[in-house]
Amino acid sequence: MKYIIVTGGVMSGLGKGITTASVGRNLKNKGYKVTAIKIDPYINIDAGTMSPYQHGEVYVLKDGGEVDLDLGNYERFLDTELTRDHNLTTGKIYQTVIDKERKGEYLGKTVQIIPHITNEIKGRIRRIAAKSGADVCLIEVGGTVGDIESMPFLEAVRQMYREEAPENIAFLHVTLVPIDSQGDQKTKPTQHSVKELRELGLTPHVIVARCKKALTESTRSKIALFCDVPVEAVISAHDSADIYEVPLQLENEGLSNFLLKKLLLESKLEVEDTSWKEMVVRMNNCTGKVNVAIVGKYTHLEDSYISIVESLKHGAIETGCNFDITWFDAEAFDDDSNEVEKLSGFDGILVPGGFGERGTEGKMLAIRYARENNIPYLGLCLGMQLAVIEFARNVAGLEGANSSEFDENTPYPVIDLLPEQEDVVDMGATMRLGDYEATLKEGSLAESIYGESVITERHRHRYEVNPNYVDRIEESGMIFSGKNKNRMEIAEVPSNDFYFASQFHPEFKSRPGRPSPPFKAFMDAMLKKSKDKKDQ
Ligand code: GLN
């Protein structure tokens, strides 16, 4: 097994995740089987209990793992499916060690960070890498070098470097090169962060320097000299127009060839896989523009909806058009129902997933607006549940209908807990998570956009459409075109041009070059809407 260990210096938010994913993609293009592990040095067991306000989106894997959004980047760039084991947290490591201690597995020894915690970290990394069957395993250590939290992980990978042959591990350090008011590129922060890394016994083999502009030759040689790496190991990762350009940029800089040399690997393929490059060309050739309104709750932090934005992009690339997102805070509609008129000029309206009552009435005003004005509508999870409630209230005549999540005393709980879920109390175990199948109705929009009759998508929800109201709602013109036994997976309003709402989250399986079918169809519908408007 070959390992590439990615650390970050200077500050957070430099794009370590995208760098890791891009390195992986380039190695995959050369014929290697690549996997990736994200280390998050926080004490939470997983991201499931973390607020999207603080931490960005909770990404959901096929096995139901609720993980850091970087795993979404890995899945998209590597076009792979990972499992919850690929996200290591301090919480998971300590929990295992403490459980072992309670069972007496340490035979009376004092249980310590070194060696017990570090052994657990190394053991897990090696097991996950081996199980994946990959040639190369990327490990991204979250946080910034120097943080107290990440120390045990850095110590563990230091030990690994001692234990493995030197050609099996490469250390890649991502840093920042700021530009001062004179326009000079400053290398001091990089020098200091490499010094900090060295104090922990780690020596970077490659330095990826994030900078607003391409690194100058003198910046490169200065970093090489002061950080003790060859000049070709200083990689300029200057700002690019789109994250999907990053693999191409790093390839141009010779990064993967340098890593292959360090790891004593040769390209496996005669001809490289160029599908990523072709996808980027298609992306840059997109013409025209559609305007989509996203009506949500965490709209001030775009990372909260990163997979949705990426999925729209995947759809747009294959539709051949550009798109603009306008974010609406649903609460603004709650407060003033005239506000919803602002949605009139949009080619499509999307209501994403969410929890809690706040903003739900506003989201329903937006959904009603889409339905009544025949604006393409895509509803995801909560966006589907609210679509059902809105329809029940305003079309099926079930006044006061609601979800029991928001109103326990509603006369019509059209969204409710199914009996088998009512008594779950442990956070993290309460939800229906990960892959489940849905059977699609013949002749439905769902069947036509998926082109198959049974699909598998990822889930993250606790409440469901109440089966007792299904007939009543269907009689009024909304159909449930995707089902899993008594669970409603998709709602459509066939009298509208495009109205598709799913209990699942299709955004987690969308990939560049292989868009999620609902997103592709939504993009097509929006493009048609915008053309129709122009023709009028
Ligand atoms: N709050 C809803 C539920 O728990 C929807 C969840 C979501 O949108 N992810 O079922």
Residues whose N, C-alpha, C, O or C-beta is under 5 A from the ligand:
A	BS01	LIG	G353 G354 F355 G356 L380 C381 L382 R460 H461 R462 Y463
